[in-house]
Structure formats: C-alpha cells, structure tokens
C-alpha cells in the first residue's frame, strides 16, 4: 500500500521536476536495498581504516548538525526553522543545498521567519532526499583526535544521496573510508564505550555477507568490541533502530512501548527491552537502565499504511534534546519522560506530525557533527572544519610536470596517485620533500593517458586529496 501512495504522490508532484521521497525505499524506486542483491558498485578510492577508531555517542559533545534542505520540500521547512530557533549559540546548523540560488532562497526564508542566520553554514552538494541521517557519512575519531568519514552503501536508485559522503569528503577534506555494507545511519547507535546496537534488518539487507562477517566489519570500522542486533519493528518501513530505541547516556537506553498487546510490535518491543535490561554495561559495572517511552502505532487509510509516531527519533546536541511531537495525547507524557530521564537538558519539542507518515522524524532528518579538539581553529565565524595537507598544486591542468606543495613532514608522509577508476598509477612511500613533483609517469616509467587523476597524501592518520588534470 505504501507503493500505491508513493506512485500517486510522485505523479502529483511530477510537474515540479523534483519530488519528495519517503524515508523507506520501495520497489517502485527500483531495486530494494539488498533484498534482490546489491548492485554492482564502482571501484572505491578508499578502503578500510588501518588505525584504531572510535564512534562517538550522540550524547557526546557536538559542533552542530547537518540537514539537507530543498526549496521544494515543504514537509521539512517548518521543522528546520523550529530546530534553528531552539539551537544554542555553540552549535551550527550546516544546511546542504543544491546550488547558490537555493542557498540564497533558503537564507531569505530563514531571515523572513525570524531565524538567526548567524547560526547557519551552507554546503552546496546536490542530494535526492532530506533523510541525511541515513546517507551521510558516520564520523569516527582517531587517536590524534581528528575525524574520518565512514561511507556506507545507500539505496541504489538514490545515486546523489549514495554519493553524498564522497562529495562531502571532497568538499571538507575529511578522509573517507568505504564500508561495503548496505547500512543506514538510522540503524545504528552506540554507548560510546564499545557497544554498537543495530536493528537485525542489517542481515537481511546484506545477503552476501554472513552475520559474523557483518559484525566483524562493524567492529573494525566503528571501533567497537561488541555488536548487538535486536529485532527491528515489523511494519515501520525502515527497520531502523532509531524508530524505537535510543542511548541517552552510557548506561541508559530508551525503548518504545505500546499498549496494543495485539500488535506484533508489542512482542518485539518487550523482548528488546528485556534484552537491554539484562545486558552488561561496557565497563562491566552492572546492566543497562531501561527507560520506557510510549509510541503511538496507528493505521491510516490515507496514505494507507502503518504510521509510527515515535519519540525515540529525537536528536541530542550537547545539553539540548530536540524531541518530535505529533499533536496527540501522548506528547506531554513523552516530554515529561525525557525531562525526568535527562535532568539538566533542555527538552525542545518539534512538531513532526507533517512528516512522520513518510517514515521518520527529527533524528532521520539530521546528522550530528561531533566536536573534537582539532576541529577548532583561530578563524572566526561558523564553517565546516577541514583537513588540509596539500597547500598548492600548480600548474593544474599541466602538460609535463606538476608541482605539489604540502604542509607535511616528508619522513612521516606518503602519497599515491589514482586514476578515475580508482587504480593506483604512482606511489611515493615517502615524500622526497614537502614540495615535490610528478612527471605524469606511472610506476613503470610510462607516460599516463591524459585525464583526471587524484593525489592522496597521508601523514599518520590524516589524509588529504586533490584533483590533478593532465592535458598532453
């Protein structure tokens, strides 16, 4: 029935050229995520991290959050404006827009609505949908307290969303590592101490990997030593854990609760609550505290299907919590539960009733940007922190020799040059100098073909890349 709704909805908006896409994927949008087998993927420029990493918990310090805001998307505009209104001065709303024209239009709407444009930074990258939680990179920290981006596979038919982590990494300079699993950001959460919890739909979505292989990959890429897969809900359309569970600190987890004992999800939620209630804390000092919070599961005739009015789909940013509300009788109780469970936090209700039927709410619309020491610099203003090892490449394009100037310590740095297919054509196991040249020859001394190449420079756990164009 969701397929029927989506068809009617897409037809009704076809005159506008761009359409609002629901959070869930469906057959009408081409191949389902892994259920019919994952698509053939292009070669990846990055592989797995070769150093220890840690995935920060959502309740750890942040610098702000990223959203994808499009001028045609009236479902989310009021939500973003309410979030910006409540956002404290220490955090930034990073808004992903299509182009400069859209940036200007959205900036004007923010000002017209009385929003504080000084809390905003724009990023121009084209996307398919607003569900940035699911397709944005997952940020993990390194021993040097910098961040790297983990890029997971997203819906095959939303190519712009799936390509967002790569575009974002190129834009920001963050090193990017490819995790070859179909996994969305809304389907994982961590206590920040080594435990990663996912909805078990991850195994269904990756039929070419065994559960043990998937768990091993998750532990490696997210720096955890335990992976727990709990049962996803039966009919919310996504199977994501953020629709029914949330860590609010390193020893407390919220689990949704329904009073409808006849619904299949009653059994699922009660079982998940029992599992978490008996699960050992990461420091082995006891078991997790479980806070139950109501969920309103209703069947709607139009658009036809189950709607999950869930309060766990919230966003924690430092000492603030943005909680979805749905204009129903459970709102006040849910907000009171948050206030009691998270004393000292500012609980900010955000009306999400206009969007929840499409499969998500606040958490699904935003990806928090973790704070870390090396993200701070002496510059004033709000901007996206960047990593820069390459200072200048010239001439670019070049036709014989190109000079690369870096800020690296040559003895601690290496460089690789790749073609657009991800094949390495030249390798410098140690930089000859902080300023060095490339003569367009490969490892065998053969002049390469004219075209676009990427130079990747690595110093310790930091990496930077730039495009080089060779024109004979």
DASUL-V554980 format. One record per pair of residues at least 24 apart in sequence whose C-alpha atoms are under 10 Angstrom apart, sorted by the first residue. I is the first residue (numbers start at 1). J is the second residue. Records with the same first field share a line. If there is no record, write none. Layout:
# DASUL-V554980
I->J + J
This chain:
# DASUL-V554980
1->301 + 302 + 303 + 304 + 305 + 306
2->26 + 27 + 28 + 237 + 302 + 303 + 304 + 305 + 306 + 358
3->27 + 28 + 29 + 304 + 305
4->28 + 303 + 304
5->302 + 303 + 304 + 305
6->303 + 358
8->303
9->303
13->72
16->72
17->72
18->70 + 72 + 73 + 128 + 129
19->72 + 73 + 128 + 129
20->70 + 72 + 73 + 74 + 75 + 128 + 129 + 130 + 358
21->73 + 128 + 129 + 130 + 131 + 158 + 358
22->129 + 130 + 131 + 237 + 355 + 356 + 357 + 358 + 359 + 360
23->129 + 130 + 131 + 132 + 134 + 237 + 238 + 355 + 356 + 357 + 358 + 359 + 360 + 361 + 364 + 365
24->131 + 155 + 236 + 237 + 238 + 239 + 240 + 358 + 359 + 360
25->155 + 156 + 157 + 158 + 237 + 238 + 359
26->155 + 237
29->155 + 156 + 157 + 158
30->155 + 156 + 157 + 158
31->155 + 156 + 157
32->155 + 156 + 157 + 205
33->153 + 154 + 155 + 156 + 157 + 182 + 183 + 202 + 204 + 205 + 206
34->153 + 154 + 155 + 156 + 181 + 182 + 183 + 202 + 203 + 204 + 205 + 206 + 207 + 208
35->204 + 205 + 206 + 207
36->205 + 206 + 207
37->205 + 206 + 207 + 208
38->153 + 154 + 155 + 156 + 181 + 182 + 205 + 206 + 207 + 208
39->153 + 155 + 156 + 157
40->156
41->153 + 156 + 180
42->421 + 422
43->420 + 421 + 422 + 423
44->166 + 177 + 178 + 179 + 180 + 420 + 421 + 422 + 423
45->166 + 176 + 177 + 178 + 418 + 419 + 420 + 421 + 422 + 423 + 424 + 454 + 456
46->150 + 151 + 166 + 175 + 176 + 177 + 178 + 179 + 422 + 456
47->150 + 151 + 176 + 177 + 178 + 179 + 180
48->150 + 176 + 177 + 178 + 179 + 180 + 217 + 220 + 221
49->142 + 148 + 149 + 150 + 175 + 176 + 177 + 178 + 179 + 220 + 221 + 222 + 461
50->220 + 221 + 461
51->142 + 143 + 220 + 221 + 223 + 460 + 461
52->140 + 141 + 142 + 143 + 220 + 221 + 222 + 223 + 224 + 461
53->139 + 140 + 141 + 142 + 143 + 144 + 145 + 146 + 147 + 148 + 219 + 220 + 221 + 222 + 223 + 224
54->139 + 140 + 141 + 142 + 143 + 145 + 147 + 192 + 193 + 194 + 219 + 220 + 221 + 222 + 223 + 224
55->138 + 139 + 140 + 141 + 142 + 147 + 150 + 189 + 190 + 191 + 192 + 193 + 194 + 195 + 196 + 221 + 222 + 223 + 224 + 370
56->138 + 139 + 140 + 141 + 189 + 190 + 191 + 192 + 193 + 194 + 222 + 223 + 369 + 370 + 371 + 372
57->140 + 189 + 190 + 191 + 192 + 193 + 194 + 195 + 196 + 247 + 248 + 249 + 250 + 316 + 370
58->189 + 190 + 191 + 192 + 246 + 247 + 248 + 249 + 315 + 316 + 317 + 318 + 367 + 368 + 369 + 370
59->190 + 191 + 192 + 247 + 248 + 249 + 250 + 315 + 316 + 317 + 318 + 319 + 320 + 321 + 368 + 370
60->191 + 192 + 248 + 249 + 250 + 316 + 317 + 318 + 319 + 370 + 371
61->316 + 317 + 318 + 319 + 368 + 369 + 370 + 371 + 372
62->90 + 91 + 92 + 316 + 317 + 318 + 319 + 368 + 369 + 370 + 371 + 372
63->90 + 91 + 92 + 93 + 94 + 317 + 318 + 368 + 369 + 370 + 371 + 372 + 375 + 376 + 382 + 384 + 385
64->88 + 89 + 90 + 91 + 92 + 93 + 94 + 119 + 120 + 317 + 318 + 366 + 367 + 368 + 369 + 370 + 371 + 384
65->91 + 92 + 93 + 94 + 95 + 133 + 315 + 316 + 317 + 365 + 366 + 367 + 368 + 369 + 370
66->92 + 93 + 94 + 95 + 96 + 121 + 122 + 123 + 132 + 133 + 136 + 365 + 366 + 367 + 368 + 369
67->93 + 94 + 95 + 96 + 97 + 122 + 123 + 130 + 131 + 132 + 133 + 136 + 364 + 365 + 366 + 367 + 368
68->94 + 95 + 96 + 97 + 98 + 122 + 123 + 124 + 125 + 126 + 127 + 128 + 129 + 130 + 131 + 132 + 133 + 136 + 365 + 366 + 367
69->94 + 95 + 96 + 97 + 98 + 102 + 103 + 106 + 122 + 127 + 129 + 130 + 131 + 132 + 365
70->95 + 96 + 97 + 98 + 102 + 103 + 105 + 106 + 126 + 127 + 128 + 129 + 130
71->97 + 98 + 102 + 103 + 105 + 106 + 109
72->102
73->129 + 130
74->354 + 355
75->130 + 352 + 353 + 354 + 355 + 356 + 358
76->130 + 352 + 354 + 355 + 361 + 362 + 365
77->106 + 109 + 110
78->113 + 350 + 351 + 352 + 354
79->324 + 350 + 351 + 352 + 353 + 354 + 355 + 361 + 362 + 365
80->110 + 350 + 362 + 365 + 366
81->109 + 110 + 113 + 114 + 115 + 116 + 350
82->113 + 115 + 322 + 348 + 349 + 350 + 351
83->115 + 322 + 323 + 348 + 349 + 350 + 351 + 362
84->110 + 115 + 116 + 117 + 119 + 120
85->110 + 113 + 114 + 115 + 116 + 119
86->115 + 320 + 321 + 322 + 346 + 347 + 348 + 349 + 350
87->116 + 119 + 317 + 320 + 321 + 322 + 348
88->119 + 317 + 318 + 319 + 320
89->116 + 118 + 119
90->119 + 317 + 318 + 382
91->119 + 120 + 317 + 318 + 368 + 369 + 371 + 382
92->117 + 118 + 119 + 120 + 121 + 368 + 369 + 382 + 383 + 384
93->117 + 118 + 119 + 120 + 121 + 122 + 366 + 368 + 369 + 382 + 383
94->119 + 120 + 121 + 122 + 123 + 366 + 367 + 368 + 369 + 382 + 383 + 384
95->120 + 121 + 122 + 123 + 124 + 125 + 366
96->121 + 122 + 123 + 124 + 125 + 126 + 127 + 130 + 132 + 168
97->122 + 123 + 124 + 125 + 126 + 127
98->123 + 124 + 125 + 126 + 127 + 128
99->123 + 124 + 125 + 126
100->124
118->381 + 382
119->381 + 382
120->381 + 382 + 383
121->381 + 382 + 383 + 384
122->382 + 383 + 384
123->168 + 171 + 172 + 383 + 384
124->167 + 168 + 171
125->160 + 161 + 163 + 164 + 167 + 168 + 171
126->160 + 161 + 163 + 164 + 167
127->158 + 159 + 160 + 161 + 162 + 163 + 164
128->157 + 158 + 159 + 160 + 161 + 162 + 164
129->158 + 160 + 161 + 365
130->161 + 364 + 365 + 366
131->161 + 184 + 185 + 186 + 359 + 360 + 361 + 362 + 363 + 364 + 365 + 366 + 367
132->161 + 164 + 184 + 185 + 186 + 363 + 364 + 365 + 366 + 367
133->184 + 185 + 186 + 187 + 362 + 363 + 364 + 365 + 366 + 367 + 368
134->161 + 162 + 183 + 184 + 185 + 186 + 187 + 188 + 240 + 363 + 364 + 365 + 366 + 367
135->160 + 161 + 162 + 163 + 164 + 165 + 183 + 184 + 185 + 186 + 367
136->161 + 162 + 163 + 164 + 165 + 166 + 168 + 184 + 185 + 366 + 367 + 368
137->162 + 164 + 165 + 166 + 168 + 169 + 176 + 177 + 178 + 184 + 185 + 367
138->165 + 176 + 177 + 184 + 185 + 221 + 222 + 367 + 368 + 369 + 370
139->174 + 176 + 222 + 367 + 368 + 369 + 370
140->221 + 222 + 223 + 370
141->222 + 223 + 370 + 371 + 372
142->223 + 461 + 462
143->460 + 461
144->372 + 373 + 374 + 460 + 461 + 462
145->371 + 372 + 373 + 374 + 375 + 461
146->174 + 175 + 371 + 372 + 373 + 374 + 375 + 387 + 461 + 462
147->174 + 175 + 176 + 369 + 370 + 371 + 372 + 373 + 374 + 375 + 385 + 386 + 387 + 461 + 462
148->173 + 174 + 175 + 176 + 177 + 387 + 461 + 462 + 463
149->173 + 174 + 175 + 176 + 177 + 178
150->174 + 175 + 176 + 177 + 178 + 179 + 221 + 222
151->176 + 177 + 178 + 179 + 180 + 181 + 183 + 184
152->177 + 178 + 179 + 180 + 181 + 182 + 183 + 184 + 185
153->178 + 179 + 180 + 181 + 182 + 183 + 184
154->181 + 182 + 183 + 184 + 185
155->182 + 183 + 184
156->182
169->386 + 387 + 464 + 465
170->386 + 464 + 465 + 466 + 467
171->384 + 386
172->383 + 384 + 385 + 386 + 387 + 388 + 464
173->384 + 385 + 386 + 387 + 388 + 389 + 390 + 462 + 463 + 464 + 465 + 466
174->385 + 386 + 387 + 388 + 462 + 463 + 464 + 465
175->386 + 387 + 456 + 458 + 461 + 462 + 463 + 464 + 465
176->463 + 464
177->221
178->221
179->217 + 218 + 220 + 221
180->206 + 214 + 217
181->205 + 206 + 207 + 208 + 209 + 214 + 217 + 218
182->206 + 207
183->240
184->238 + 240 + 364
185->240 + 241 + 242 + 363 + 364 + 367
186->238 + 239 + 240 + 241 + 242 + 243 + 313 + 360 + 363 + 364 + 365 + 366 + 367
187->229 + 232 + 238 + 239 + 240 + 241 + 242 + 243 + 245
188->218 + 227 + 228 + 229 + 240 + 241 + 242 + 245 + 246
189->241 + 242 + 245 + 246 + 247
190->222 + 224 + 226 + 227 + 246 + 247 + 248 + 249 + 250
191->224 + 246 + 247 + 248 + 249 + 250 + 251 + 252 + 253 + 281 + 282
192->223 + 224 + 247 + 249 + 250 + 282
193->223 + 224 + 225 + 226 + 250 + 251 + 281 + 282 + 283
194->219 + 222 + 223 + 224 + 225 + 226 + 227 + 250 + 281 + 282 + 283
195->219 + 222 + 223 + 224 + 225 + 226 + 227 + 228 + 250 + 281 + 282
196->222 + 223 + 224 + 225 + 226 + 227 + 228 + 229
197->226 + 227 + 228 + 229 + 230 + 241 + 245 + 246 + 247 + 276
198->227 + 228 + 229 + 230 + 231 + 232 + 239 + 240 + 241 + 242 + 245
199->228 + 229 + 230 + 231 + 232 + 233 + 238 + 239 + 240 + 241 + 242 + 243 + 244 + 245
200->228 + 229 + 230 + 231 + 232 + 233 + 239 + 240 + 241
201->229 + 230 + 231 + 232 + 233 + 238 + 239 + 240 + 241
202->229 + 232 + 239 + 240
203->229
225->282
226->282
228->275 + 276 + 279
229->272
230->268 + 269 + 271 + 272 + 273 + 275 + 276
231->265 + 268 + 269 + 271 + 272
232->265 + 268 + 269 + 272
233->264 + 265 + 266 + 267 + 268 + 269 + 308
234->263 + 264 + 265 + 266 + 268 + 306
235->264 + 265 + 297 + 305 + 306 + 307 + 308
236->265 + 297 + 305 + 306 + 307 + 308 + 309 + 357 + 358 + 359 + 360
237->305 + 306 + 307 + 308 + 358 + 359 + 360
238->359 + 360
239->359
240->359 + 360 + 364
241->312 + 313
242->310 + 311 + 312 + 313 + 314 + 360 + 361 + 363 + 364
243->295 + 308 + 309 + 310 + 311 + 312 + 313 + 314 + 359 + 360 + 361 + 363 + 364
244->269 + 272 + 292 + 293 + 294 + 295 + 308 + 309 + 310 + 311 + 312 + 313
245->269 + 272 + 273 + 290 + 291 + 292 + 293 + 310 + 311 + 312 + 313 + 314
246->290 + 291 + 311 + 312 + 313 + 314 + 315
247->288 + 290 + 291 + 312 + 316
248->291 + 312 + 315 + 316 + 321 + 338 + 341 + 342
249->288 + 289 + 341 + 342
250->281 + 282 + 283 + 288 + 289
251->280 + 281 + 282 + 283 + 285 + 286 + 287 + 288 + 289 + 290
252->276 + 277 + 281 + 287 + 288 + 289 + 290 + 291 + 341 + 342
253->277 + 288 + 289 + 290 + 291 + 292 + 312 + 341
254->289 + 290 + 291 + 292 + 293 + 311 + 312 + 337 + 338 + 341
255->290 + 291 + 292 + 293 + 294 + 295 + 311 + 312
256->291 + 292 + 293 + 294 + 295 + 296 + 310 + 311 + 312
257->291 + 292 + 293 + 294 + 295 + 296 + 297 + 310
258->292 + 293 + 294 + 295 + 296 + 297
259->294 + 295 + 296 + 297
260->296 + 297
263->297
265->297
291->337 + 338 + 341
292->334 + 337
293->330 + 333 + 334 + 335 + 336 + 337 + 338
294->330 + 331 + 333 + 334 + 337
295->330 + 331 + 334
296->326 + 328 + 329 + 330 + 331
300->357
302->357
303->357 + 358
304->357
305->357
306->357 + 359
307->356 + 357 + 358 + 359 + 360
308->356 + 357 + 358 + 359 + 360 + 361
309->352 + 353 + 356 + 357 + 359 + 360 + 361
310->334 + 352 + 356 + 360 + 361
311->335 + 338 + 361 + 362 + 363
312->338 + 361 + 362 + 363
313->360 + 361 + 362 + 363 + 364 + 365
314->348 + 349 + 350 + 361 + 362 + 363 + 364 + 365 + 366
315->348 + 361 + 362 + 363 + 364 + 365 + 366 + 367 + 368
316->345 + 346 + 347 + 363 + 368
317->345 + 346 + 368 + 369 + 370
318->345 + 346 + 370 + 371
319->343 + 344 + 345 + 346 + 347
320->344 + 345 + 346 + 347 + 348
321->345 + 346 + 347 + 348 + 349 + 350
322->346 + 347 + 348 + 349 + 350 + 362 + 363
323->347 + 348 + 349 + 350 + 351 + 352 + 361 + 362 + 363
324->348 + 349 + 350 + 351 + 352 + 353 + 356 + 360 + 361 + 362 + 363
325->349 + 350 + 351 + 352 + 353 + 356 + 361 + 362
326->350 + 351 + 352 + 353 + 354 + 355 + 356
327->351 + 352 + 353
328->353
386->464
387->462 + 463 + 464 + 465
388->457 + 462 + 463 + 464 + 465 + 466
389->413 + 434 + 456 + 457 + 458 + 459 + 462 + 463 + 464 + 465 + 466
390->434 + 435 + 455 + 456 + 457 + 458 + 463 + 464 + 465 + 466
391->435 + 466
392->435 + 466
393->435 + 436 + 437 + 455 + 466 + 467 + 468
394->437 + 468
395->468 + 469 + 470
396->467 + 468 + 469 + 470 + 471
397->451 + 452 + 467 + 468 + 469 + 470 + 471 + 472
398->439 + 440 + 450 + 468 + 469 + 470 + 471 + 472
399->439 + 440 + 450 + 469 + 470 + 471 + 472
400->438 + 439 + 440 + 441 + 447 + 470 + 471 + 472
401->437 + 438 + 439 + 440 + 441 + 470
402->436 + 437 + 438 + 439 + 440 + 468 + 469 + 470
403->435 + 436 + 437 + 438 + 439
404->433 + 434 + 435 + 436 + 437 + 438 + 455 + 466 + 468
405->433 + 434 + 435 + 436 + 437
406->431 + 433 + 434 + 435 + 436 + 457 + 464
407->434 + 435 + 459
408->433 + 434 + 435 + 457 + 458 + 459
409->433 + 434 + 459 + 460
410->434 + 435 + 436 + 459
411->459
412->458 + 459 + 460
413->457 + 458 + 459 + 460 + 461 + 462 + 463
414->456 + 457 + 458 + 459 + 460 + 463
415->455 + 456 + 457 + 458 + 459 + 463 + 464 + 465
416->454 + 455 + 456 + 457 + 458 + 465
417->442 + 453 + 454 + 455 + 456 + 457 + 465 + 466 + 467 + 468
418->442 + 452 + 453 + 454 + 455 + 456 + 467 + 468
419->448 + 449 + 451 + 452 + 453 + 454 + 455 + 467 + 468
420->451 + 452 + 453 + 454 + 467
421->453
422->453 + 454
423->453
424->453 + 454 + 455
425->453 + 454
426->455
427->455 + 456
428->457
429->458
430->457 + 458 + 459
431->457 + 458
439->470
440->470 + 471 + 472
447->472
448->472
